[in-house]
Amino acid sequence: MLDQLAWLGHAGFFFRGPPRIYIDPFRIVGGPEADLVLLTHPHYDHCSPEALQKVVGEDTQVLCPPDCLTLLRELPGSRRLMEPGTKVSLHGVKIEAVPAYTRKSRLHRRHNGWLGYIVEVDGLRWYHAGDTDYIPEMRGLRADIACLPISGGETMNLVEAAAAANCISPQVVVPMHYGTLGATIDPELFSNLTRIRVWTLERDPAFSGE
C-alpha cells in the first residue's frame, strides 16, 4: 500500500488506487479527480475548499463530519456524513470513522465528533489519525499503516505519537502534520522513540507544484 500513498504535506494524503482517495488535502495545486475524499474536521488546514476545488468532481463522494458541510456547499459531488463508529463500503474499500480529539485543547473536544479514519484495501488497513492526542480509543485499533501527527501543539508531539504507535503496533508508521505551517520538526527523531518501523515520506511535488 505504501507505494500507492503520496504525502501532500501537512496531514494530506492521496491514495492512487483504485479508488482514488484523498484525506485532508491542503495547499495543493491540483491532482487526479477523486473518487472519495475523507475529511477529518472543519479546520482550514484539513477542510480546505480551495484545495478541494482542484480534485472534487461531479462523481466524487465526500465523507465528512457535519461541521464540514457549510464549507463544502460550493463544491460538486455528493456528501456522506460520518461520525465515530460509522462504517461504510464504497468503491470496493471499507471505511471506518474513529474518534479524534485532544484533552489539552478546547479546539478539539471529544464532543465535537471529529474523526480519524481506517481505510481497508485488499485486507490492508490504513489509519489516518486526524488531529488527536494519544487517546484511550487507540488501544482497540488494528492497522497495518498508521499516519500519526507529530507536531505537538493541538496534536500529539513526538513522544506522544511514539506511545500511540507502540500501542497500535502497525507494521509501519508514517509521521504527518509537520513542516507546512512552521512546525520545523525532524521526523527522523521519531525513529528513536518507537519500536515500530518509521517511513518518512517526502511531500509529493506533483501536488505541490514544487
C-alpha positions as CSV (number, residue, x, y, z in Angstrom):
1,M,0.0,0.0,0.0
2,L,2.9,2.4,0.7
3,D,3.8,2.6,-2.9
4,Q,0.4,3.9,-3.7
5,L,0.4,6.5,-1.0
6,A,1.5,10.1,-1.6
7,W,2.0,12.7,1.1
8,L,0.6,16.1,0.1
9,G,2.2,17.9,3.0
10,H,0.8,18.6,6.5
11,A,-2.0,16.0,7.1
12,G,-2.9,15.5,3.5
13,F,-2.6,12.2,1.7
14,F,-3.5,10.7,-1.7
15,F,-4.1,7.0,-2.3
16,R,-3.6,6.3,-6.0
17,G,-6.0,3.4,-6.0
18,P,-8.2,2.4,-7.5
19,P,-10.2,4.0,-6.0
20,R,-8.5,7.4,-5.8
21,I,-8.8,8.6,-2.2
22,Y,-7.8,12.0,-0.7
23,I,-7.6,12.6,3.0
24,D,-7.5,16.3,4.2
25,P,-5.8,17.8,1.1
26,F,-4.3,21.2,1.8
27,R,-2.2,23.7,-0.3
28,I,-2.2,21.6,-3.4
29,V,-2.1,23.0,-7.0
30,G,-4.0,20.1,-8.5
31,G,-4.3,16.3,-8.8
32,P,-6.3,13.5,-10.3
33,E,-10.0,13.7,-9.7
34,A,-11.1,11.9,-6.5
35,D,-13.4,9.0,-6.2
36,L,-13.5,9.6,-2.5
37,V,-12.5,12.4,-0.2
38,L,-12.3,11.9,3.5
39,L,-12.2,14.9,5.8
40,T,-11.4,14.7,9.5
41,H,-12.7,18.1,10.8
42,P,-13.5,21.6,9.6
43,H,-10.3,23.5,10.4
44,Y,-8.9,25.3,7.4
45,D,-5.8,23.1,7.2
46,H,-7.9,19.9,7.0
47,C,-11.1,21.0,5.2
48,S,-9.8,23.4,2.6
49,P,-12.3,24.4,-0.1
50,E,-9.5,25.9,-2.2
51,A,-7.7,22.5,-2.3
52,L,-10.9,20.5,-2.7
53,Q,-12.0,22.5,-5.8
54,K,-8.9,21.1,-7.6
55,V,-9.8,17.4,-7.1
56,V,-13.5,17.1,-6.4
57,G,-15.7,16.4,-9.4
58,E,-19.4,15.5,-10.1
59,D,-18.8,11.9,-9.3
60,T,-16.7,12.4,-6.1
61,Q,-18.2,11.4,-2.8
62,V,-17.0,13.4,0.2
63,L,-17.1,11.8,3.6
64,C,-17.1,14.2,6.5
65,P,-18.4,15.2,9.9
66,P,-21.4,17.5,9.8
67,D,-19.3,20.5,10.8
68,C,-17.7,20.5,7.3
69,L,-20.9,20.8,5.3
70,T,-21.1,24.6,5.2
71,L,-17.5,24.8,3.8
72,L,-18.4,22.3,1.0
73,R,-21.6,24.0,-0.2
74,E,-20.0,25.3,-3.4
75,L,-18.4,22.1,-4.4
76,P,-19.7,19.4,-6.8
77,G,-20.1,15.8,-5.9
78,S,-22.1,14.2,-3.1
79,R,-21.7,14.1,0.7
80,R,-21.9,11.3,3.2
81,L,-22.0,12.3,6.9
82,M,-19.7,10.3,9.2
83,E,-19.4,10.1,13.0
84,P,-17.2,8.0,15.2
85,G,-18.2,4.4,14.7
86,T,-19.7,4.8,11.3
87,K,-18.6,2.0,8.8
88,V,-19.3,2.1,5.1
89,S,-18.1,0.2,2.0
90,L,-17.6,2.2,-1.1
91,H,-15.8,1.5,-4.4
92,G,-14.6,-1.8,-3.0
93,V,-13.0,-0.4,0.1
94,K,-14.1,-0.5,3.7
95,I,-14.0,2.8,5.6
96,E,-14.5,3.2,9.4
97,A,-14.6,6.6,11.2
98,V,-12.9,6.6,14.6
99,P,-12.6,9.2,17.3
100,A,-10.0,12.0,17.1
101,Y,-9.8,14.6,19.9
102,T,-7.5,16.2,22.3
103,R,-7.7,16.7,26.1
104,K,-5.2,19.6,26.2
105,S,-7.1,22.0,23.9
106,R,-10.6,23.4,23.7
107,L,-10.4,23.3,19.9
108,H,-10.6,19.5,19.5
109,R,-13.0,18.4,22.2
110,R,-14.4,14.8,22.2
111,H,-18.0,16.0,21.9
112,N,-17.2,17.6,18.5
113,G,-17.4,14.2,17.0
114,W,-14.4,14.8,14.8
115,L,-12.6,12.0,13.1
116,G,-9.8,9.8,12.1
117,Y,-10.3,7.0,9.5
118,I,-9.4,3.4,8.9
119,V,-9.4,2.6,5.2
120,E,-9.2,-1.1,4.4
121,V,-8.0,-2.0,0.9
122,D,-7.4,-5.7,-0.1
123,G,-7.2,-6.7,3.5
124,L,-4.6,-3.9,4.4
125,R,-5.7,-1.3,7.0
126,W,-4.5,2.3,6.7
127,Y,-5.2,4.5,9.7
128,H,-5.2,8.3,9.4
129,A,-5.4,9.7,13.0
130,G,-6.6,13.2,12.2
131,D,-5.9,15.8,14.9
132,T,-5.7,13.9,18.1
133,D,-4.0,13.1,21.3
134,Y,-2.9,9.7,22.3
135,I,-6.4,8.7,23.3
136,P,-7.8,5.5,25.0
137,E,-9.7,4.5,21.9
138,M,-6.4,3.8,20.1
139,R,-5.9,0.7,22.3
140,G,-8.5,-1.2,20.2
141,L,-7.3,-0.1,16.8
142,R,-5.9,-2.5,14.3
143,A,-3.9,-1.1,11.4
144,D,-1.0,-2.1,9.1
145,I,-0.1,1.6,8.3
146,A,-0.6,4.4,10.8
147,C,-0.3,8.1,9.8
148,L,0.2,10.0,13.1
149,P,0.6,13.7,13.8
150,I,3.9,14.7,15.5
151,S,4.0,18.5,15.6
152,G,2.6,19.0,19.1
153,G,0.5,22.0,20.0
154,E,-3.1,20.9,19.1
155,T,-2.0,17.3,18.4
156,M,0.4,14.7,19.6
157,N,4.1,15.6,19.9
158,L,6.9,13.2,19.0
159,V,6.8,11.4,22.4
160,E,3.0,11.1,22.5
161,A,3.0,9.8,18.9
162,A,5.6,7.2,19.7
163,A,3.5,6.0,22.5
164,A,0.5,5.8,20.2
165,A,2.5,3.9,17.6
166,N,3.7,1.4,20.2
167,C,0.1,0.9,21.4
168,I,-1.4,0.4,17.9
169,S,1.5,-1.7,16.7
170,P,1.2,-1.2,12.9
171,Q,3.8,-2.6,10.5
172,V,4.7,1.0,9.6
173,V,4.1,4.4,11.0
174,V,4.1,7.5,8.8
175,P,4.6,10.8,10.5
176,M,2.5,13.8,9.4
177,H,1.2,17.2,10.5
178,Y,4.5,19.0,10.4
179,G,6.6,21.2,8.1
180,T,3.8,23.1,6.3
181,L,2.7,25.6,8.9
182,G,6.0,26.3,10.6
183,A,6.4,23.1,12.6
184,T,10.1,22.6,11.9
185,I,10.4,19.1,13.4
186,D,12.9,16.4,12.2
187,P,10.7,13.4,11.7
188,E,13.7,11.1,11.9
189,L,13.8,11.8,15.6
190,F,10.6,9.7,15.7
191,S,12.6,6.6,14.8
192,N,14.5,6.9,18.1
193,L,11.3,6.9,20.2
194,T,9.3,3.9,18.8
195,R,10.0,0.3,18.2
196,I,7.7,0.5,15.1
197,R,9.3,1.0,11.7
198,V,9.0,4.7,10.7
199,W,8.6,5.5,7.0
200,T,9.1,9.2,6.3
201,L,7.5,10.4,3.1
202,E,8.7,13.5,1.1
203,R,6.0,15.9,0.0
204,D,5.0,14.8,-3.5
205,P,6.0,17.6,-5.9
206,A,3.2,16.6,-8.4
207,F,0.7,18.1,-6.0
208,S,2.6,20.9,-4.5
209,G,3.9,22.4,-7.8
210,E,7.4,22.5,-6.5
